[in-house]
Amino acid sequence: MLILLGLTFASIFNFSSQDGQTSSGLSRKVARKIIDVFPYTKNLSEKTKNKIVERSQPIIRKGAHLSIYTLVGILIMSFISTYKLHLKYKFSISILVGLIYAISDEIHQSFIPERTASPIDVGIDTFGVFLGIIIVLIIISVYKALTQKETSKV
């Protein structure tokens, strides 16, 4: 679990190390791939596709923040859940680790050409961590409910 978390943190660091032009180019590329997949947007004119790419770029970027930090939340909470701690401590530690990494990531990004630190991104990242934690808690609850049913049948 820690190796996966470390690899995820390394990926985030790598994305944040890209200058503004490279980062925007990646977002545009993702937006373009999405446009070319759907039949109702695939046949639009290049001019229209380019407008959609430019307008969708902020959504793609924020979605990327939310997605990768949801994974961070899943990994942190999964790791912390292996320890016998009260749920409030597991939750608090997971949120705190995710928040600290999100803040450090934005600080790091502020030193990269054409990039800035964004408190909004820290909020989105932290919300992603929260979602990841909730996903793990749901999975644990379902697992416990299923295993309790199995043991009560025996």
Residue frames as a rotation matrix with the C-alpha (Angstrom) as fourth column:
MET 1
0.570 0.821 0.000 0.00
0.821 -0.570 0.000 0.00
0.000 0.000 -1.000 0.00
LEU 2
0.487 -0.460 -0.742 2.81
0.146 -0.795 0.589 2.39
-0.861 -0.395 -0.320 0.89
ILE 3
-0.610 -0.713 0.347 4.57
0.444 0.056 0.894 1.66
-0.657 0.699 0.283 -2.39
LEU 4
-0.138 0.658 0.740 1.40
0.963 -0.085 0.255 2.55
0.231 0.748 -0.622 -4.33
LEU 5
0.797 0.405 -0.448 0.98
0.538 -0.813 0.223 5.70
-0.274 -0.419 -0.866 -2.26
GLY 6
0.019 -0.894 -0.448 4.61
0.169 -0.438 0.883 6.64
-0.985 -0.092 0.142 -2.90
LEU 7
-0.670 -0.226 0.707 4.16
0.694 0.147 0.705 6.09
-0.263 0.963 0.059 -6.64
THR 8
0.343 0.871 0.352 1.00
0.911 -0.399 0.100 8.20
0.228 0.287 -0.931 -6.60
PHE 9
0.688 -0.183 -0.702 2.80
0.270 -0.834 0.482 11.00
-0.673 -0.521 -0.524 -4.73
ALA 10
-0.424 -0.905 0.042 5.66
0.308 -0.101 0.946 10.76
-0.851 0.414 0.322 -7.25
SER 11
-0.341 0.392 0.854 3.18
0.935 0.047 0.351 11.04
0.097 0.919 -0.383 -10.13
ILE 12
0.758 0.629 -0.172 1.59
0.650 -0.750 0.120 14.13
-0.054 -0.203 -0.978 -8.57
PHE 13
0.299 -0.746 -0.595 5.05
0.143 -0.581 0.801 15.65
-0.944 -0.324 -0.067 -8.05
ASN 14
-0.609 -0.542 0.580 5.92
0.599 0.166 0.783 14.89
-0.521 0.824 0.223 -11.68
PHE 15
0.132 0.740 0.660 2.73
0.952 -0.280 0.123 16.52
0.276 0.612 -0.741 -13.00
SER 16
0.868 0.217 -0.446 3.37
0.397 -0.842 0.365 19.56
-0.296 -0.495 -0.817 -10.80
SER 17
-0.027 -0.972 -0.235 6.93
0.314 -0.231 0.921 19.82
-0.949 -0.049 0.312 -12.11
GLN 18
-0.159 0.032 0.987 5.68
0.987 0.035 0.158 20.43
-0.030 0.999 -0.037 -15.65
ASP 19
-0.933 -0.131 -0.336 5.83
0.129 -0.991 0.030 24.04
-0.337 -0.015 0.941 -16.79
GLY 20
-0.240 0.927 -0.289 2.57
-0.305 -0.355 -0.884 25.78
-0.922 -0.124 0.368 -17.66
GLN 21
-0.109 0.155 -0.982 2.86
-0.990 -0.105 0.093 25.11
-0.089 0.982 0.165 -21.37
THR 22
-0.837 -0.258 -0.483 3.49
-0.325 0.944 0.059 21.36
0.441 0.206 -0.874 -20.94
SER 23
-0.830 0.556 0.048 0.71
0.191 0.365 -0.911 21.04
-0.524 -0.747 -0.409 -18.36
SER 24
-0.068 0.823 -0.564 -1.78
-0.587 -0.490 -0.645 22.89
-0.807 0.287 0.516 -20.57
GLY 25
-0.376 -0.161 -0.912 -0.72
-0.901 0.292 0.320 20.78
0.215 0.943 -0.255 -23.55
LEU 26
-0.991 0.008 -0.135 -1.47
0.043 0.965 -0.260 17.60
0.128 -0.263 -0.956 -21.62
SER 27
-0.475 0.872 -0.120 -4.91
0.055 -0.106 -0.993 18.92
-0.878 -0.478 0.002 -20.60
ARG 28
-0.039 0.425 -0.904 -5.63
-0.892 -0.422 -0.160 19.84
-0.450 0.801 0.396 -24.22
LYS 29
-0.716 -0.317 -0.622 -4.55
-0.596 0.742 0.308 16.39
0.364 0.591 -0.719 -25.37
VAL 30
-0.901 0.431 0.056 -6.89
0.289 0.690 -0.663 14.70
-0.325 -0.581 -0.746 -22.87
ALA 31
-0.164 0.875 -0.456 -9.78
-0.281 -0.485 -0.828 16.99
-0.946 -0.007 0.325 -23.87
ARG 32
-0.220 0.018 -0.975 -9.14
-0.971 -0.100 0.218 16.25
-0.093 0.995 0.040 -27.54
LYS 33
-0.957 -0.143 -0.252 -9.13
-0.166 0.984 0.071 12.47
0.238 0.110 -0.965 -26.92
ILE 34
-0.622 0.783 0.000 -12.46
0.278 0.221 -0.935 12.75
-0.732 -0.581 -0.356 -25.11
ILE 35
-0.026 0.600 -0.800 -13.96
-0.654 -0.615 -0.440 14.82
-0.756 0.512 0.408 -27.95
ASP 36
-0.411 -0.242 -0.879 -12.78
-0.895 0.293 0.337 12.32
0.176 0.925 -0.337 -30.56
VAL 37
-0.988 0.062 0.142 -14.32
0.013 0.947 -0.322 9.36
-0.155 -0.316 -0.936 -28.70
PHE 38
-0.315 0.948 -0.037 -17.94
0.183 0.022 -0.983 10.55
-0.931 -0.317 -0.180 -28.67
PRO 39
-0.385 0.195 0.902 -19.86
0.903 0.280 0.325 10.19
-0.189 0.940 -0.284 -31.95
TYR 40
0.641 0.750 0.164 -21.76
0.767 -0.632 -0.110 13.47
0.021 0.196 -0.980 -31.51
THR 41
0.737 -0.441 -0.512 -18.55
-0.216 -0.872 0.440 15.52
-0.641 -0.213 -0.737 -31.08
LYS 42
-0.022 -0.811 0.585 -16.20
0.445 0.516 0.732 13.48
-0.895 0.276 0.349 -33.27
ASN 43
-0.101 0.049 0.994 -17.54
0.994 0.043 0.099 14.95
-0.038 0.998 -0.053 -36.53
LEU 44
0.774 0.342 -0.533 -17.53
0.389 -0.921 -0.025 18.61
-0.499 -0.188 -0.846 -35.49
SER 45
0.773 -0.518 0.366 -15.37
0.120 -0.446 -0.887 21.14
0.623 0.729 -0.283 -37.33
GLU 46
-0.092 -0.913 -0.397 -11.80
0.817 0.159 -0.555 21.70
0.570 -0.375 0.731 -36.13
LYS 47
-0.570 -0.082 0.817 -12.71
-0.154 -0.967 -0.205 25.24
0.807 -0.243 0.539 -35.08
THR 48
0.451 0.829 0.330 -15.57
-0.588 -0.002 0.809 23.97
0.671 -0.559 0.486 -32.91
LYS 49
0.664 -0.281 -0.693 -13.43
0.514 0.844 0.151 21.18
0.543 -0.456 0.705 -31.46
ASN 50
-0.427 -0.897 0.116 -10.71
0.570 -0.366 -0.736 23.71
0.702 -0.248 0.668 -30.55
LYS 51
-0.248 0.437 0.865 -13.27
-0.572 -0.786 0.233 25.91
0.782 -0.437 0.445 -28.77
ILE 52
0.797 0.574 -0.185 -14.52
-0.241 0.584 0.775 22.90
0.553 -0.573 0.605 -26.81
VAL 53
0.245 -0.806 -0.539 -10.94
0.736 0.516 -0.438 21.94
0.631 -0.289 0.720 -25.91
GLU 54
-0.636 -0.537 0.554 -10.19
0.127 -0.781 -0.612 25.43
0.761 -0.319 0.565 -24.57
ARG 55
0.006 0.741 0.671 -13.44
-0.742 -0.447 0.500 25.66
0.670 -0.501 0.547 -22.62
SER 56
0.843 0.392 -0.368 -13.13
-0.120 0.804 0.582 22.17
0.525 -0.447 0.725 -21.15
GLN 57
-0.042 -0.982 -0.187 -9.51
0.122 0.180 -0.976 22.54
0.992 -0.064 0.113 -20.06
PRO 58
-0.474 -0.145 0.869 -10.29
-0.767 -0.416 -0.488 23.90
0.432 -0.898 0.085 -16.55
ILE 59
0.582 0.750 0.313 -12.79
-0.813 0.529 0.243 21.08
0.016 -0.396 0.918 -15.99
ILE 60
0.682 -0.420 -0.599 -10.25
0.066 0.851 -0.521 18.49
0.729 0.316 0.608 -17.12
ARG 61
-0.353 -0.903 0.243 -7.60
-0.156 -0.199 -0.967 19.96
0.922 -0.380 -0.071 -14.82
LYS 62
-0.273 0.318 0.908 -9.88
-0.953 -0.220 -0.209 20.10
0.133 -0.922 0.363 -11.77
GLY 63
0.797 0.584 -0.155 -11.16
-0.577 0.812 0.089 16.60
0.178 0.018 0.984 -12.56
ALA 64
0.273 -0.801 -0.533 -7.57
0.085 0.572 -0.816 15.35
0.958 0.178 0.224 -12.64
HIS 65
-0.580 -0.435 0.689 -6.95
-0.585 -0.367 -0.723 16.91
0.567 -0.822 -0.041 -9.21
LEU 66
0.181 0.767 0.616 -10.08
-0.981 0.184 0.059 15.31
-0.068 -0.615 0.786 -7.78
SER 67
0.818 0.188 -0.543 -9.35
-0.344 0.917 -0.202 11.89
0.460 0.352 0.815 -9.31
ILE 68
0.001 -0.910 -0.416 -5.74
0.070 0.415 -0.907 11.51
0.998 -0.028 0.064 -8.26
TYR 69
-0.692 -0.241 0.680 -6.40
-0.600 -0.330 -0.728 12.79
0.400 -0.912 0.084 -4.74
THR 70
0.517 0.830 0.208 -9.37
-0.848 0.466 0.252 10.41
0.112 -0.307 0.945 -4.43
LEU 71
0.587 -0.422 -0.690 -6.83
0.085 0.881 -0.466 7.66
0.805 0.215 0.553 -5.11
VAL 72
-0.527 -0.786 0.323 -4.57
-0.209 -0.249 -0.946 9.23
0.824 -0.566 -0.033 -2.46
GLY 73
-0.166 0.560 0.811 -7.47
-0.978 -0.199 -0.063 9.11
0.126 -0.804 0.581 0.04
ILE 74
0.818 0.453 -0.355 -8.18
-0.450 0.888 0.096 5.47
0.359 0.081 0.930 -0.80
LEU 75
0.241 -0.818 -0.522 -4.53
0.207 0.569 -0.796 4.50
0.948 0.083 0.307 -0.36
ILE 76
-0.615 -0.471 0.632 -3.95
-0.461 -0.435 -0.773 6.45
0.639 -0.767 0.051 2.86
MET 77
0.095 0.744 0.662 -7.17
-0.995 0.055 0.082 5.23
0.025 -0.666 0.745 4.50
SER 78
0.787 0.142 -0.600 -6.53
-0.247 0.964 -0.095 1.65
0.566 0.223 0.794 3.38
PHE 79
-0.181 -0.944 -0.277 -3.07
0.151 0.252 -0.956 1.78
0.972 -0.215 0.097 4.94
ILE 80
-0.639 -0.036 0.769 -4.21
-0.654 -0.501 -0.567 3.51
0.405 -0.865 0.297 8.15
SER 81
0.397 0.909 0.126 -7.08
-0.870 0.329 0.366 1.01
0.291 -0.254 0.922 8.48
THR 82
0.270 -0.376 -0.886 -4.56
0.078 0.926 -0.369 -1.78
0.960 0.030 0.280 9.06
TYR 83
-0.833 -0.549 0.067 -3.87
0.024 -0.158 -0.987 -0.22
0.553 -0.821 0.145 12.47
LYS 84
-0.070 0.804 -0.591 -6.16
0.896 0.312 0.317 -0.62
0.439 -0.507 -0.742 15.45
LEU 85
-0.984 -0.141 -0.111 -7.12
0.172 -0.915 -0.364 3.01
-0.051 -0.377 0.925 15.89
HIS 86
-0.149 0.958 -0.246 -10.45
0.421 -0.163 -0.892 4.62
-0.895 -0.237 -0.379 16.55
LEU 87
0.196 0.329 0.924 -12.22
0.976 0.027 -0.217 5.62
-0.097 0.944 -0.316 13.33
LYS 88
0.971 0.202 -0.129 -11.95
0.197 -0.979 -0.051 9.34
-0.137 0.024 -0.990 14.13
TYR 89
0.271 -0.946 -0.175 -8.13
-0.278 -0.251 0.927 9.02
-0.922 -0.203 -0.331 14.28
LYS 90
-0.271 -0.311 0.911 -7.98
0.703 0.582 0.408 7.03
-0.657 0.752 0.060 11.04
PHE 91
0.566 0.599 0.566 -10.13
0.823 -0.449 -0.348 9.67
0.045 0.663 -0.747 9.36
SER 92
0.922 -0.193 -0.336 -8.20
-0.069 -0.935 0.348 12.61
-0.381 -0.298 -0.875 10.84
ILE 93
-0.015 -0.990 0.140 -4.77
-0.007 0.140 0.990 11.20
-1.000 0.014 -0.009 9.99
SER 94
-0.153 0.008 0.988 -5.86
0.898 0.419 0.135 10.40
-0.413 0.908 -0.071 6.44
ILE 95
0.806 0.499 0.318 -7.30
0.583 -0.763 -0.280 13.87
0.104 0.411 -0.906 5.84
LEU 96
0.761 -0.547 -0.348 -4.29
-0.194 -0.704 0.683 15.55
-0.619 -0.452 -0.642 7.45
VAL 97
-0.212 -0.862 0.460 -1.73
0.325 0.381 0.865 13.62
-0.922 0.333 0.200 5.37
GLY 98
0.045 0.314 0.948 -3.69
0.996 0.061 -0.067 14.37
-0.079 0.947 -0.310 2.18
LEU 99
0.939 0.343 -0.020 -4.06
0.343 -0.939 0.000 18.05
-0.019 -0.007 -1.000 3.08
ILE 100
0.432 -0.858 -0.279 -0.37
-0.146 -0.372 0.917 18.44
-0.890 -0.355 -0.286 3.91
TYR 101
-0.375 -0.582 0.722 0.63
0.626 0.415 0.660 16.82
-0.684 0.699 0.208 0.62
ALA 102
0.396 0.604 0.692 -1.87
0.914 -0.332 -0.233 18.98
0.089 0.725 -0.683 -1.32
ILE 103
0.943 -0.094 -0.319 -0.46
0.007 -0.953 0.302 22.15
-0.333 -0.287 -0.898 0.27
SER 104
0.057 -0.998 0.015 3.14
-0.049 0.012 0.999 21.08
-0.997 -0.058 -0.048 -0.34
ASP 105
-0.159 -0.036 0.987 2.24
0.899 0.409 0.160 20.23
-0.409 0.912 -0.033 -3.95
GLU 106
0.770 0.504 0.391 0.80
0.619 -0.738 -0.268 23.70
0.154 0.449 -0.880 -4.54
ILE 107
0.704 -0.615 -0.355 3.84
-0.228 -0.670 0.707 25.35
-0.672 -0.417 -0.612 -2.91
HIS 108
-0.227 -0.790 0.570 6.11
0.378 0.468 0.799 23.26
-0.898 0.396 0.192 -5.15
GLN 109
0.165 0.407 0.898 4.03
0.979 0.045 -0.201 24.23
-0.122 0.912 -0.391 -8.18
SER 110
0.924 0.240 -0.297 4.46
0.244 -0.969 -0.024 27.94
-0.294 -0.050 -0.954 -7.38
PHE 111
0.157 -0.951 -0.267 8.18
-0.275 -0.301 0.913 27.62
-0.949 -0.070 -0.309 -8.17
ILE 112
-0.277 -0.181 0.944 7.53
0.728 0.601 0.329 26.17
-0.627 0.779 -0.035 -11.64
PRO 113
-0.933 -0.122 -0.339 7.51
-0.099 -0.817 0.568 28.55
-0.347 0.564 0.750 -14.65
GLU 114
-0.670 0.725 -0.161 4.03
-0.503 -0.284 0.816 29.61
0.546 0.628 0.555 -15.77
ARG 115
-0.121 0.627 -0.770 2.40
0.556 0.685 0.470 27.83
0.822 -0.371 -0.432 -12.79
THR 116
-0.374 0.063 0.925 0.83
-0.636 -0.743 -0.206 29.20
0.675 -0.666 0.318 -9.63
ALA 117
-0.956 0.152 -0.249 -0.31
0.287 0.640 -0.713 27.86
0.051 -0.754 -0.655 -6.27
SER 118
-0.428 0.880 0.205 -4.08
-0.390 -0.385 0.837 27.67
0.815 0.278 0.508 -5.94
PRO 119
-0.803 0.225 0.552 -5.98
-0.528 0.159 -0.834 27.45
-0.276 -0.961 -0.009 -2.65
ILE 120
0.274 0.933 -0.236 -8.95
-0.942 0.210 -0.264 26.22
-0.197 0.294 0.935 -4.72
ASP 121
0.152 -0.302 -0.941 -6.85
-0.518 0.787 -0.336 23.27
0.842 0.538 -0.036 -5.90
VAL 122
-0.887 -0.440 0.138 -5.95
-0.321 0.375 -0.870 22.47
0.331 -0.816 -0.474 -2.28
GLY 123
-0.340 0.855 0.391 -9.68
-0.776 -0.020 -0.631 22.41
-0.531 -0.518 0.670 -1.52
ILE 124
0.503 0.492 -0.711 -10.42
-0.831 0.502 -0.240 20.16
0.239 0.711 0.661 -4.50
ASP 125
-0.312 -0.726 -0.612 -7.52
-0.405 0.685 -0.606 17.88
0.860 0.059 -0.508 -3.56
THR 126
-0.900 -0.021 0.435 -8.70
-0.431 0.188 -0.882 17.62
-0.064 -0.982 -0.178 0.04
PHE 127
0.121 0.991 0.054 -12.24
-0.893 0.133 -0.430 16.89
-0.433 0.004 0.901 -1.10
GLY 128
0.293 -0.117 -0.949 -10.77
-0.666 0.687 -0.290 14.13
0.686 0.717 0.123 -3.30
VAL 129
-0.793 -0.600 -0.109 -9.01
-0.294 0.533 -0.794 12.67
0.534 -0.597 -0.599 -0.25
PHE 130
-0.538 0.688 0.487 -12.32
-0.694 -0.033 -0.719 12.84
-0.479 -0.725 0.495 1.63
LEU 131
0.436 0.718 -0.542 -14.08
-0.899 0.375 -0.226 10.95
0.041 0.586 0.809 -1.19
GLY 132
-0.139 -0.597 -0.790 -11.36
-0.453 0.748 -0.485 8.30
0.880 0.291 -0.375 -1.14
ILE 133
-0.919 -0.163 0.358 -11.78
-0.390 0.252 -0.886 7.85
0.054 -0.954 -0.296 2.60
ILE 134
-0.084 0.977 0.195 -15.56
-0.852 0.031 -0.523 7.50
-0.517 -0.210 0.830 2.20
ILE 135
0.351 0.152 -0.924 -15.06
-0.770 0.609 -0.192 4.88
0.533 0.779 0.331 -0.54
VAL 136
-0.623 -0.655 -0.428 -12.81
-0.251 0.685 -0.684 2.84
0.741 -0.318 -0.591 1.77
LEU 137
-0.796 0.366 0.483 -15.29
-0.514 0.013 -0.858 3.14
-0.320 -0.931 0.178 4.65
ILE 138
0.272 0.917 -0.290 -18.13
-0.943 0.195 -0.268 1.94
-0.189 0.347 0.919 2.41
ILE 139
0.114 -0.312 -0.943 -16.06
-0.538 0.779 -0.323 -1.01
0.835 0.544 -0.080 1.20
ILE 140
-0.884 -0.466 0.026 -15.10
-0.246 0.418 -0.874 -1.94
0.397 -0.780 -0.485 4.78
SER 141
-0.455 0.795 0.402 -18.75
-0.748 -0.096 -0.657 -1.67
-0.483 -0.600 0.638 5.92
VAL 142
0.450 0.611 -0.652 -19.98
-0.872 0.457 -0.173 -3.86
0.192 0.646 0.739 3.07
TYR 143
-0.253 -0.646 -0.720 -17.22
-0.371 0.753 -0.544 -6.40
0.893 0.130 -0.430 3.71
LYS 144
-0.931 -0.090 0.355 -18.04
-0.366 0.191 -0.911 -6.55
0.014 -0.977 -0.211 7.43
ALA 145
-0.058 0.990 0.128 -21.76
-0.896 0.005 -0.443 -6.91
-0.440 -0.141 0.887 6.73
LEU 146
0.423 0.190 -0.886 -21.14
-0.731 0.649 -0.210 -9.74
0.535 0.737 0.413 4.27
THR 147
-0.516 -0.695 -0.501 -18.70
-0.224 0.674 -0.704 -11.59
0.827 -0.251 -0.503 6.53
GLN 148
-0.772 0.316 0.551 -21.03
-0.585 -0.018 -0.811 -11.25
-0.247 -0.948 0.199 9.54
LYS 149
0.326 0.916 -0.236 -23.86
-0.937 0.279 -0.210 -12.79
-0.126 0.290 0.949 7.51
GLU 150
0.168 -0.357 -0.919 -21.57
-0.477 0.787 -0.392 -15.68
0.863 0.504 -0.038 6.55
THR 151
-0.833 -0.552 -0.046 -20.49
-0.208 0.389 -0.897 -16.34
0.513 -0.738 -0.439 10.15
SER 152
-0.481 0.726 0.491 -24.06
-0.784 -0.105 -0.612 -16.14
-0.393 -0.679 0.620 11.45
LYS 153
0.402 0.603 -0.689 -25.11
-0.850 0.526 -0.036 -18.86
0.341 0.600 0.724 8.98
VAL 154
-0.258 -0.624 -0.737 -22.53
-0.246 0.780 -0.575 -21.28
0.934 0.033 -0.355 10.39
